[in-house]
């Protein structure tokens, strides 16, 4: 899978992205629930610095802005980043929330401060080397930081449909990831899983329901405890 091809495909979708995936889109209920969960996580990490990998038009990051010390969104698609920057400017958050055209590979030698939350919200399956991206992101975490992934299960009917569409070229190229594969990569990166049910029974139930109905799995990791 070529990330350059993915960038071109997502550039072509940028103009209509918010209308299809944003808070007032047909998928708006899912967006708002994701944001509620991310706000819960960011409150546990205060002061909170967030990195959103494959940030698209920046709506998730900007929805968290009021709780963050700072945020950075990176994406390979310049048209997505341009829209994200416009959203940040309109929201008065351009000083605190930054958006850059960068690949996930840039995390391998990240020169800045560590992040308290690193997000891959539906983006990891579009990255050419997802296991490496997960390892590199783990290296950017603060000591108590959390790495949050949202993936579409390859065996779910919606996952199989997405794979067919990508194969026909009617959606950006992707390679879906099973949760067990994700956990293997995370363990190799020195991470351990945090169960949604550990946050609250509500979020545990939400995770199960989302996985059953939509095939989407929220999987959260932290640094493995030493000893």
N, C-alpha and C positions, 0 to 999 in steps of 0.2 A: 504493500500500500504506500502510495506516494503522498507525503504531507503537502507537497506543492499542489497536487491535484485537489486535495481536501481544501486547501486555502482558496483556490479558484472557485470550487463548488460553494463554499460558505460565503465568499464575496457575492456570488450571484443571489444568495438568499438574504443578504443583509437588509435590504430595503423593506422586506415584508416580515422580518424575523419577530419583531415585537408584537405584531398583530396576530401571529400564530403561536407564540410561546410566552408572551408577557403576562402581567397580572390580570389584564382585562380581555385576554384571548379565550378561545374555547378551552384551553388548558390552564386557565387562570387559577382554578381551585388547587390544582397540583402545585403551581408556582407559589401560591400563598402559604401552603402547608410546608413546602421546602424552606421558605424564608423563615417561617415560625420556628422550625427546627434549628436552622442556622443561627437565629437570634438566641435561642436557648444555649447553644454551644458557645457562642461568642461571649455571653454573659459569664460563663464559667472561666473564661480565659482573660478577663480584664487585667491590665490594659491589653487590647487585642489588635494585633497586626495580621492582616489577612492577605493571602495570595490566591487568586482565582485563575487556574490554568485552563485555557480554552474558554475565556470569559464571554465570548460573543459580544453582544451589545451592552454588557456590563450591568444588567438589571439586578441580578442577584447581589452583586457587590454593593451597588448603590442602595439597595433596600436595607442593607446592614449599616450604612454609613454612620448613622447616629450613634452607634454603639462602638465604633472603631477608633483606635488611635490613628491608624492609616490603613490603606488598602492598595493593592496592585493587581490589575488584571492584565493577563497576557494572552495573545491569540495570534495565530498565523495569518488571519484574514484581515488585510488593511481596511476593508470597507466596514467590517464589524467594529474594529477599534475606532474608526472615525465616528461611527454612531455612538459608541460608548463615551467618547470624549465630549460629544455634544450633549449627551444626557448628563454627564457630570457637571458641565458648565451650566446647564439649565437648572440643575438642582443646587447650585452653589457649593459643590463639593470638589471642584477641580483642584483645590489646594491640598486636599487630604487623600483623595482617591485618584490614582494615576492609571493610565492605560497605555500599554506599549505593544508594538508588533514584535513579538519574540517567540521562538519555538520553545517547546518543553525542554529541549536539549540544553538551553541556556542555564537551566538550574544546576547542571553538573558542576559548574564553577561559580556558583552564586556569590557575589562579592559583598552583598549587603547584610543587614541584620536578619536574624532568623524570624520565622513567622509562627504565630500562635494557632492559626488555622490555615491549612492548605486545601483548596477545593478542586476536585475534578468532577464537575456536575454534568455528566453525559459526554465528557470530552475525551476520556482515556481511550475509548474504543476507536477514536479517529486519529490517534497518535501512532506513528509508524513503529516505535519501540516502546510499548506501554510498560513492560516490566522495568526497563531502564528508567523511564520517566518516574515510575513509582519510587525507585531507589533514590533517584536524584532529589525528588520532592521530600523524601524522608530526611535527607541530609540538610534540608532547609528548615526543619522544624525546631522550635524552641524546646527546652527540656520537657515542658508540660504540654506541648503542642499536640494538636489533633489533625489527622489527615482524613478528609471526608470525600468519599467517592460515591457516585451514583451511576450504576451500570444497568444495561438492559440484558436480561438473561437470554443467551442464544437459543434455548429450548422453548421459551415461551412463544405462543403464537405471534405476538407483536414483534418479538425478536426475529423469528423466522421471516416474517413479512419485511422487516427492515433489511435483513440480509439479502432477500430477493430484490428489493428496490435498489439497494446499493449495487448489486450485481448487474442490474439493467441500466445503471447510470442515472436513475431518477431521484437519487438522493446522494449526499456525499459518501465517499468510500469509508468503510468501517470494517472492523474485525471485532465482533462481540466477545465478551469475556465472561466466563462462568465464575460465580463467587468462589468456588474451591480453588480455581486458578489464581484469582486475586489474592486469596489468603496465603497461598504458597509464595507468591512474589513478595507479599508484605513480610512474611516470616524471614525470607532471605534478606530483606532490607532492615531487619531488626525491629519490626513492628509487631504489635499484638492487637487483636480486635477488641473494640468496645461495643457491647451489645446495646441496641436501642432501648431494650427493656431496662437496662441499668439507669437510664435517664429518668424514665417513668413508665408505668404500665400503658399510658396513652401512646407514647412514642413506640413502644414495643408492638402494640396492636396496629398502629399506623404502618410500621415497616412490614408486618406480615400481610396486611391488606393490600398495600401497594405492590408487593411482590406477586401476590396472587392475581390481582386484577389487571395490572399493567406490565408485569414482568420486570419492573424497576426495583433494584435493590440498593438501599442506602447502606453502605458499609464504611464504618469508621474505625480508624486505627490510632494508636498512640505508640510512643517508644516503649519497647519491651522493658519491663522492670528488671534491673540488674540483680544478680544473686538469685 
